[in-house]
Amino acid sequence: MKIAVAGATGAVGRLLIPLLVEAGHEVTGFTRRASSAARLEAQGAKAVVLDIFDRKAVFAAVREAQPETVIHQLTALGERDFAANAQIRTLGTRHLVDAALAAGVRRMIAQSISWAYAPGEGPASEEEPLDLEAPAPRSGTIQGVHALETAALEMPEAVILRYGLFYGPGTWYAPNGFMAEEARRGGLPATDGVASFVHVHDAARAALLALGWPSGAVNIVDDRPAPGSEWLPQFAALLGAPAPPRQPGAARGERGAAGAKAKRLGWQPRLADWREGFAATLG
């Protein structure tokens, strides 16, 4: 299959490209940095340097690649540029979807998040609504996610991967990542808010498998949603950071997500419990 991957050198993309090539697919990787092109070529993909906000360039790149599937793994979270990340979800996705439709692409697989659900009891399933009534500042995140998912679903076939919090290499939860540094300086309170995690390698495998999944949203999370009062002390201890301060309460929508649908579709996380995963990646 001919596949174009937008965000090919991000936390998921850099792991996904070799999986796609190994599976026999012809892959074109879009990256915003010319310095990343050589890495993509070494992985067996054709590299295209692309500004996702340049509409004409996106149309030209997709038309030239002639993919059967476009995989959208674009974010600006590595740089913690939240304004750019929101723009990627809205304008960037709009350009990518319009270009794909114009080129006759049938399928899109898009990266979304699993903590955008409306408040409720227990881990959220895919049938539950997004938190479209959220107040600011959460409303900005939800509106961006909604725009991304709504645009992607204009494709004839679209799989929305609602990922849990990434940990592992190249993520905020890596030993040299942003959250690790925050933990070391004592800046992360342990709250009652529940999070769902997923190792970035498992996230990449889900994108590979999604090539054959039916359209719709799928939570990609491990088997153990946990409150911050449970996971954060272990995270800090493995880093040699001070014990986090305890802060009762939870932010809106911090309920975790259920991963049963992904398992029915054939995905099983190799690291099904963040406790095991944290020990393997931080210990």
N, C-alpha and C positions, 0 to 999 in steps of 0.2 A: 504494500500500500504506500502511496505517496502521502507524506505527512509534513505539515509545516508546524513548527513549535515556536510560538511567540513567548519570549522570556526563557530562551534556551540555555542561558547561563546563570539563572537564578538558583535558589536553594533546591527547588524540585527539578527544574530543567536540566541542570548539570548532571543529575543522576538519571533522569529519564532518557536523555539522548542515547547513551550506550544501551539501555534496555530496548529501545526501539530498533536501533541498528542491529543488535544481536538477534532480534526477532525477525529480521529480514526486510524491514521497511526502508524505503528511500526517504531520507529525512532532510529537510531544510530547516535550519535553525535561525531565527531572527534574534538579533542582539543589538542593543543600543550602543555598545562600545566596540570600536574597531580592535582594541587590544584583546578582545575575547574571541575574535574570529579564528585565530590559529588553534585555539583549544577545541573549538567545534569541529574544525577540519580534522584534527587529530583523533577525534572521537568517531569519525566516519560520516559526519553530516556536512552538507553544503552550508556555508555560513553567509548570512546576509545582514549587513549592518543597517539598522532601520530605526527611525524615529516614529514611534507609534502615533504621535500627534500630527505627523505630516500625512494628511489624508491621501494625497496623490501618490506619495511614496508607498504607503501601505497597499493601495490598489495595485500598483505596479509590481510590488514584491509578491503578493498573493497570486496575481495573474501569471507571473514568471514561474513560480514554484508549481503551479497546477496541482495542488494537493487534493486528495479525496477527503482528508480530515485536517482541521486546524485545531491545535491544542493551545489554549490560552493560559499561560502560567505567568503572566506579567504582574509584577508588583514593584513598588518602590520602597518596600519595607526594610530591605537591607541597609538603606541609608536613613531609615526612620523619617522619610519625607512623606508625611501623612497627606499633605495637600496634593502632591504629585500622585500618590497612591489613589486618592479619591478621583483624580482626573483620569487616571488609567482605567478605573472601573467604569467611568461614565463615557468620556470622549474616546479613550483608547479602545474600549470594547466596541463602541459604536462604529469606529473606523474598521475594526477587524471584521465585525459581522457584515457590514455593508460590502467590504471588499470580497469576503468569502461568498456571499450571495451573488455578487456580480460575476464571480469566476466560476459559478456553478458548483461550489463545494456543498456537500450534503451534510456533513457532520462537524460539530464543534464540541470539544471537551474544555470546560472552563473552570478555573480555580475560584472557589468561593470560600466562605467560612461557616463554621458550625456554631458560632456564638451570637448569631443575629436573630435567633428565634424570640418570639414574644414570651414574656414571663409565664411560668406555669409550674406544675408539680413534676419533679423528676426529669430525667434526661429527655430531650426533645427528639421526636421522630420527624421524618421528612414531611409528613402530612400536616404538621403544625405550621401556623403562619409565621412569617417574619415579623419583627417588632416594628411595624410601620407607624405605630403611635408613640414611639419612643421620644422623649424630650431631648433637647440639646444637652450635651454634645454628642450623645449616642446616636441621635437622629442622622448626623452626617454620615456615620459609618453605615447605618441601615439603608439610607437612601442610595449610597454608592453601590452596595451589594444588590439592592433591588434593581437598580439600573443595569448592572452587569448581567444579572440572571435573566431579566426580561428581554434584554437585547439578544443574549445567546439563544434563548428559546424561540427566536424568530427563525432560526435555522430549521431545515426539514428534520434534522435529528440533533439533539443537544443533550449532553450529560453534564450536570452541574455537580462538581465535587466540593462538598462542604467540609473542608478539612478542619480537624482539630488543631490545637496549638502545636506548631512544629517544634521538635527538638532534634538534636543531632548536629552533624557538621554543617556550618554555614547558616545556622539559625540563631535567634536571640538567646536560646537556651543552651548553646554550646559553651564550653568552658571559657571561651574568650568573647562570648556574646553579650549583648546589652543587658539581658536579665541577670546573667551571672555577675556582671559588674555592679548592678544595682543591689544584688544580694550581698556582695562583699562589703558594700558601704552601708548596709543596714537599711536600705531604702524601700524594701518590699514588706508590707505588713501581711501577716497570715490571717486571711479573712475566712468567712464561711461561704464565699462564692465558689461555686463548683465549676471546674474546668475539665475539658476532654482533651487529651494529648494524642499525637500520632508521630512516630518517628519518621523523619523525612525520607528514609529509604522506603518505608511502607507507603508513604504518600506517592512516591514515584511509581511504585508497582501498581497502585490503584489507577493511575492515569493510563498505564499500559493496558490494563485489563478493561478499562472503560471504552476502549476501541470497539468492543463487542457488546456493550451494555445497551439496554433500551433507554430511550430518552427519559429525562427527569432528574431530580435532585437525589444525591446519595451522600449521607454522612460518612466521612472517612475518619474514624476515631478508634482509639484502642478500647479495651474492654472495661476500663476502670475509671469512670468519672470520679473526681475527687475534689473536696474543698481545699482551699488554700491552707487551712490549718493542718491538713494532712500532707500535701505534697511539698509545700514550701520548706518546712523544716528539714525534710530529707534532701531536697535540692541544695539548701544552704550547707548542710553538714558535709555532703559529698564534695562541695567546693572548698571546704575549710572556712566558710564564711560564718559570721556570728549568727546565733539563733534569731530568727525574725521576730519582731514585736507582734503580739497578738492584737487583732482588731476585729471585734465582733461585727456581724452584718455582712451583707453582700451587695454588689452593684446589680442594677437591673439586668435581667436576662442571664445571670451567671448560674446556669442550671445544668450544663453539660449536654451531651447529645448521645443518642442511641445508635449503635452501629449494626443492628440486625439486618438491615436491607443489604448493605454491602456484602455481608457474609452469604446471604441468599444468592447473591450474584457471583459468588466465587472468590471474593477477596477475604483473606484472613491475615491480620497483622502478624508479622514474625515476632514483633515485640508487642504482645497483647496487654502488657501491664507496664505503666510508666515507672513503677518501682524497679522492675528488672531493667528497663531501658535506661533510666537515670544511672543506675549502678554501672551499666555497660559503657555509657558514654561519658560519665563524669568521674567515676571512681578510679 
